[in-house]
């Protein structure tokens, strides 16, 4: 009888251990519950992992998680809003409370933050801004990103600088522009375009948009678009502005393939017209070194990722206090024209990571260009 009792006790103990340890893999994080580890638990929800900026952002979050001893769960929504909401709900059910999020659209943040708040959690948003209303759900919801209007302004500044140096390429300060847009209605698409055109007007340039259309942030679509435009408008445009580097590099390839090159790069490019992007990816800097892409604007994937991760890490570890800096970025103190940092009620939850104009004379290019 004693032997039977002992056997049953051992079996019970073993089964309890198996149950406690089950639930999938956790390290590095694609699955598993948040209760499986004593380490801080943070989940990263990405709208996609196809664009270079988003790849860089996710890689920086992974690196930071390793450095801080965080169990990180990374989810890719593959551009499907319903998928992203399902991923969030699943993670909440598994016990996750702390999130870094690049949502598909701003409006998703309303539902996301309500769900997270019900669990007493926190979230920081980058790249796609959350709505003002979603930040008002609670003081543990944050915006850690860069004002898109400013990014567009810097692109306009670089274009104006180029034509100020080469006035013969824009007689009468007239620009005939091909404008390659990101996803239509996307906050970056709207605000970068507005900033670009505002800055050029301020600098005294008249902008005639010869053609304007979306390439949905992708190089292949941009190259196809440029091929068609070159066929229709060859000789009728003097600048190409793309709203990210991927599309800019697609435009560069089209210009090269269609023979719109010259033998010298005295103006900073071997292309017959300057092409400019936004993001300052490694591929863009390499193209600049090859005298193809003329210039870009740094959207700081490292800075945004570090800021978003750090403020959520502070909340998760109980060290956050309102007004804390995050990842070296101070909290905003004055409202700007762009949501969500245009509302004084949530300005203390906004961390504005600066854009930086990048041409070959810039400190950023000199420090980061391929050797």
N, C-alpha and C positions, 0 to 999 in steps of 0.2 A: 504493500500500500504506500509506504514511504517513497519507494522507487517511482511509482506512478505519479505521485504528487510532484516529485522533483522533475520528472520529464515534462509534465504539463506546465510547470513554472518556467522551465527553459524555453519551451515552445512559445509561450505567451510573450516572454521577453524578446525573443528573436522576431516575432511577428510585429511587435511594437516598434522595434528599430527599423524594420523594412518599411512600415507605413510612414514613419516620420521622415525617412530619407527618400521616399519616392517622389515622382512629379516631374521628371525630366532633367535636362542639363541646365546648369545655372552659370557656370564660369564663362564670362565673355558675352554671354547672355542672349540666347534666342528663345529659351523657354524655361519653365520652372517657376515655382512660387517665390514670392518675396519673403516668406517666412522660413525659407530653407537655409538662410545664412544670417549670422550676426553682423555681417558687414552692412554698411549703408546700401540701400537698394534704389537704383535710379533706372528709369526706362527712357529710351530715346525713340520717339516716333517721327519717322521721316516721310515726307510726301512722296519722294522717290529717291533712288540712289543712282540715277542715270546721269545727271548733270555734274560737271566737274566740281563746281562749288559745293554741291551737296555731298559728293564723295569726300572732299577735303574736310568739310564740317564734321561728318560722321567719324572720319579717321581721327580728328583732333579730340572728339568726345571719347573715343575708345582709349586713346593715349592718356587722357586726363583721368579716366576711370582706373586704369592700371596704376597710375602714380598715386592716387588717393585711396587705393584699396577698396574701390566700389565695385559691387556686383552690378553689371550693366546689362540690360536687356534691350536689344536693338530691333526695331520693327520697321519694315519698308512697306508702305501702303500702295506702291506701284500706281500712283496717281488716281486712286479710287477712294473718294470720301467715305463711302460706306465701310470699306475695309479699314480705314483709319479709326473710325468710331468703334468698330468691332474689336480691333486690337486694343484700344483703350479700355473698353468694358471688360475684356478678358483679363488684362493686366490688373485692373482694379479688383476683380474677383479673386485673383491670385494673391492679393495683398499688397500690390504696389501702390504707393501714394505719391511718389515724387517723379516728375516728368520734365524732360526737355523735348520741345515739340516744334517741328516745322510742319505746319498744317497745310492742307490742300488749298483752303481758302480761309479768309479771316472769319467768316460766319461760323465755321466749325468750332471756333474757340468758345462761343456762347454755350453750346451743349457740353463741350469737353470740360469747361471749368465748373459747370454745375455738377457734373458727375464727380469730378475730383474733389470739389468742396464737400460733397456729402461724405467723403471718406476722410476729411480733415487733411487733405494733401496740398500740393503746390505744383506749379508749372511755370516754366520760362519759355517764351516763344522767340524764335529768330526767323529772319528771311521773309516770312509772311507774317504781317503784324496781326495780333489779336484785335478784336473790337474793343472800343472803350468800355462798352457794357460788360464784356467778359472780365476785364480787369477789375471792375467794380464789384464782382462777385466776392472778392476777398483780397486782403493785403498780401497774400502769399502767391499772387499771380503777377508775372513780370513780362516785360518786353525787353529783350536784349538783342538789339539789331541796329541797323544803320538807316537813317532817313533817306528814302529813295529819291526824293526831290533834289537833295544835295548831290547824290551820285550823278543825276542827270545834269545838274549845273556844272559839275567838274568836267563831264564829257564836253559840254558846250565851251567851257574854258579852254580845254585842250584844242578844240577845233578852231576857236578864235585865235589862240596863240599861233597855231600853224599858219593861218591865212594872214595874220599880221606880219609874220616873217616872210611870207610868199604872196604878196598882194597881187602879183600878176596872174595868180591862179584863181582869183575871185575879183575880177574887175568891178569897181563900184560897190565892193563888199557884198556882192550877191552870191549866195550859196544855193546851188542846185543839188538837193540832197536825196539820196536813197536811204530810207529809214526802215530798218529791219527790227520788228517788234517781237517781244515775248508774247506769252499767252494773252490774248485780248481780255481786258478787264482785270487782269492780275494787278495788284497794287503797284508792283515794281514797273510794269508796263506803263501804267497811267502816270505815275509820279516821275519816272525817269524822263519820259517824253516831255512832260510839262517843265521840268527843270532845265532840260536841254534847250528848248525853244526860248524859255525865259532868259537864260544866260546869253544866248546869241543875240537876242533883241537888245539886252542891256549893253552888249559890246558893239552895237551899231550895225549888225549884220541883218540883211534881209534874207529870209529863208523861203525858197520855193521848193516844196516837197514834190519831187518828180514822181516818186512812187513810195508807197507806205503800205506794209502788210506784215502779218505775223509769220514767223518761222518756228513759233512754239518752243523757243529756247534751244533748238537743235541745229547742229552744224549741217546735216544733210539737207534739211528743208531750206536752210539759208542759202546753201550752194545752188540748189535747184531754183530758188526764187531769183537769185542773182543771174543765173544763166538766162532766164527768161527776160529779166530786165535789161541785161546787156544787149540781147537781141532786139529789144524794143527801143532802148534809149541810149545806145552807144554814142558817146561824144556829147551827151546832153546833161551829164551830172559831173560834179567836181568833188564830192565827198560822200562817203558811206558811213553811217552811224548805226551800230548794232547794239541792242540792249544787253547782251552778254558776250563774253569772249568766244563761246562756242559758235554762236551765229556769226560773229566777226571773222573767225577763222574759216568758216564755210564760205563767206564772201571773198576772203583773200584767195582761197583756192579757186574759186570761180574766175576771179580776175586774172590769176596766173594762167589757168587753162584756156582762157579766151584771149590771151596775148596782150592784156592791158598792163604791160610792164615797160620799164625803161632801163637804160644801161647804167645809170648812176643813181645814187641814193643821197644826193646833195640836200634834199629836203627831208631826209629821214626815212624814205621808203623807196623801193624799186617799183612800186605800183604807180600807175599814172594818176591815181587819186588816192588820198589818204583814207584808210579804214580804221575806225576806232571801236573798241569794245568796252565792256565793264566786267570786272572781277579780278583781273591781274592773276590769272591762273599761271601755272608753270608753262603750259603750252603757249600761252599768249606772250609771256616774256621771251620764250625761245623764238617765236615768230618776229618779235621786235628785234632781237639780236640778228636775225637773218634779213633785217630791213624790209620786212613784209608788213605786218601789222604796224601802224604808226604809233598808237598809244592806247592806253586803257585806264581804267579807274579801279583802284583796289577796293573790292568789297572783302573785308577782312574775315575770312572763314575762321582763322585761328582766334582772332579777337572776339568774334561773336560766340563761337563755341566755348571759349574760356569763360566769358562773362555769364552766359546762360548756365553752364555747368556749375560754376562757382556759387552763384546765388542759390541754386537748388541744393547744392551740397551743404551750404550753410543752414538752410532750413531743415534739411534731413538730419543734420548733426546737432541741431539746437543752438547754433552760434549766430544765426541771423538776427539782426536788429534793423529796424527801418533806418534808412540812410547809409547803411553799409555800402562800401565799394564792392564790386564783384569782378574778379579777374583783372584787377587794376583799372577798371572803368568806374568812374564816379557815377552816383545816381544823378539823374537829371534834376535840375532845380528850376528851370524856366520853360514854359510851354513853347512849342514851335508850331508851324502851320500844318504839320502832317500828323494824322492819327497814328497811334493813340496818344502820342505825346502832346497833343493839342488841347488836352483837358487837364485843368489844374488838379482835379480830384484824383488823378492817377499818376501825375508826373513823378511822384516819389517811388513809383514801381517801374520806371522806365530807365534803361541803361542804353545810351546812344553811342554806339561804336562808330567812330568817324570813317567816312570814305577818304581816300587819298588819290589825287590825280597822279598818274604814272606815265611819264615820257622818259626818253633816254637821259635827260638832265636831272631827273628826280633822284632823291636819295634812295627811295625804295628800289628803283630799277638798278642802281649801282650796287646796292647791297644784295640783291636777289637774282639778278640776271644770270643765266647759265654761263659758266666759265669756258 
